[in-house]
Amino acid sequence: MSGRHEDRAPKVREAAEGGPRDEALREAAAGGPRDEALRGAAAGGPRDEALRGAAAGGAAVVSIRPVQPADLPQVWEMIGGLAEFERMTDILTGSRDRLHKLLFEEPRAFFGQVAEVPGGRLVGYALYHFTWSSFRTNQRMWLEDLFVQEAARGTGAGEALMRAFAADALARGCHRVDWHVLEWNPARAFYERLGARRSDDGMLQYGLDAAGMKRLLERD
């Protein structure tokens, strides 16, 4: 959700089950093909068939753990896949090095979890960060990205990542978690199955991009 306050309309960086291209791109919380280890999932190679077969047989083939520096090459590839899925590659202007700083240099701006299958291949990830409430004077957690590639569809990786995200948020003292979802994203049904509900509190989100901020400063 994962989440997206961006240069354009607010949106989430998740993909989920359902939908024509989405089915090929997601799982019970996402999908999106990326290179041989990540991108080639869409091609449905032998490893992917074995992964799906193990999941169908009830085997626990996916494990969730906190993201580590060595995971960054695969995570960055999946971020590229997510940008393609959300048709937002034009604003994919960051870098793997900057993501490393956000995740691992103090004070940390991002926290993350990855979904891993035997052999060390990553098939999904979640990135999230704090937001704050002045009324409660307490932290909340914002799910920026939730992504599971096609090869892991049906393994429960999406729900496992959401559970790890919620557990970490509770452990860090958060009273709430939130995220954006693109209106056309079938992930909405996935989140609702997990108990999440759309916020209908009458609040509308506004924002300024860098050009808008500069224009504001130039006003007489």
N, C-alpha and C positions, 0 to 999 in steps of 0.2 A: 501498500500500500501502500499499499502502500502508498504514497502521498506525493502530491506534486503541486507546490505553489511555484509557478514558473512565469516566464516572460509572456505567456499567452494565458488562456483560461486555466483556472485551477483544475488539476487532474491528478490521477494516481498513476503510479508506475507499476501497476500489476496487470497480469493477464490471468485469466481463469478458464474454467471449463466452459464448453458450449460454443456455439457459433462456428461457421464454416472454417475460416482461416484460424479462428481462435482454437478450435479443437486440435488443429495441427500445431498450434503454437502454445497450448497450455495444458494444465493439469488441474487437479482440484484446487488450484490456486494459481496456475499460470502455465506458460509455456512460451517458447520462443527460441527457434533454432539458432545455434551459433557454432562455430568451428567443429572439427572432427570430434573433439571431446564434448563440445557444447553445441556447436552449430550443426554438426552432422547428425544430431539427434533426429532432425526432421526426416532424414533419409531412411531411418529405421534400420540400422545395421544389426548384426548378430548380437552385439552387447545389449542393445536396446530391447531386442526381443527377449533376451534372457532376463533383463531387468523387469520387464512387464510380466513375463511368465512367473518369476519368483514372487512378484507382488500378488498376482492372481492366486498363487498357491498359499498365500498368507504369510510368506516369509518377510521378516523385517529387513528390508534391503536398504533402507535409507536411515542414516543417523544424522542428528542435528547437533551442532557444536558452535561455539563462538568463532567468528572469523579471525583468521591469523594472517600475518603479513605475507606468508607464502601463498595464500589463497588469492591475492590480488590479481594476478594475470587472468585467472578463470572468472573471477567476479567482474572484472572490467569488461571481459568479453560478453558476459550475460547482460551487463548494463547496455552494451551496444545492441544486443538482441531486443531488449526491452524498448529502447528508443525506436527501433524499426517497427516493432509491434504497435507502438503508440503513435507511429507516423510523426515522430518528433526528432529525427536525426539532425535537423537544422539547428537545434539548440543543444546538441551533444558537444559542448565546447570544453569540457573539463579534461582532466588527465588522470592516469593511474597514479602518478606521483602525488598529485594533490589529494586524491582519495586516500592514499596512505597516510598523509598528514592528518586529515580529518578523523581517521579511524584510530590512529595509534600514537599521535603526539599529544601531550598534555597541554592545555585542557582538551579532552576529547570532544569533538563536535558530533561524531557519529558513533553508534554502536551497531553491531551486526551479528547475524547468525548465518550459517551455511548448511545446506543439505548435501550430504556426501554419501556416495555408494561405495561398495568394496572396490579397492584399487585406487582410491583417492580422487576419483572424478567427482566434481561438484555438479549438481543438477539443479540447484536453486539457492536463493539467498534472500535475506531480509535486512534492510538498513533502516535505522530509526534514530531519533534524537529528541531531546527534551524541548518542551514548550512550557510556559509558566502561566499560572492563574494569579492575578492580583487579588481577586475576591477570596480565594482560598489560601493565597500565599504558599502555594505548593506546586510541585512539578507534575506535568502530564507528559505522555510520550506520544510522539508523532511518527507513524509508520510511513517512511518516505518511499521505500520500494519493497515489493514482495514479488518474487519471480521464481517460477519453477518451469524448467524446460520440458519439452514434449516427451522426451525419453522417460521421464519419471511420472508421467500421467498414471493415476490409479495406485500409486505407491503410498499415498497419504503424506507426501512431502509438504504439500501446501498447508495442511492442517497442523502438521508437526512444527513447521516454521512459525505459524501463528501462535501455537502454544508456547514455544520458546520465547517469542516476543512478549507475550502477556506475562509469562513468569518473570522475565527480566525486568519488565516495567514495574511489577509488584515489588520485586526485590529492591528496586531503586526508589521505592516510596511513592510511586505515581498513583494518583487517584482515578486516572482515566487514560484511555488510549484512543486515538483518532486517526483517520486517514481519508484521502480523497479517492474516488473511483470515477473513471470516465463513464459518462452516461450510457454509452453503447457497450460497455464491457460486461460480458456475462459473469464476471467475477462477483457481481452484486449478489447473485443467487448463492454463491459459495459463502460469502460473508454472512448472509442471512441465515444459512444453515448452521453457522457457528454461533448464532445468537446476536450478531451485530445488527443494529438498526440505523436507518438513515436519519440524520439529524434534521428535524423539522422545527427548529427553534426560532424561525423568523430572521435569522442572521444571514446577511449577504456578504460575501467576501469581496473586498475591493483591493486594488494594488496599483503600484507604479513600477514600471521598469526603469532602467538606468536613464533612458532618454526623458521619461516622464519626471523623474526626480530632478534632473538638470533644468527642465522647463519650469518646474515649481520654484527652484532657487532663483531663476531669472525673472520671475514675476515682479512687477513694480509694486 
